[in-house]
């Protein structure tokens, strides 16, 4: 898990946790953002974040990540077109 400061572009807190359950996410975020001025939190589309932010960061705006949104849309469009859902990256051939 990672908390990034978008203004100063550094990791506030970064850890490997045993799971991604609501209590784990909550404790990670609350510990990492304690005594820090927070105006907005950007997350992926995991539905657990909404309640965690609403109940623990009163008045803080919650924004979904545009990059994750684009990935979801790309996967949905590929599925609707009957294509393989996951994109394959082209690797450069090593001689």
Helices and strands as residue ranges (DSSP letters): E 2-5, E 10-14, H 22-33, E 40-43, H 48-56, E 61-64, H 66-80
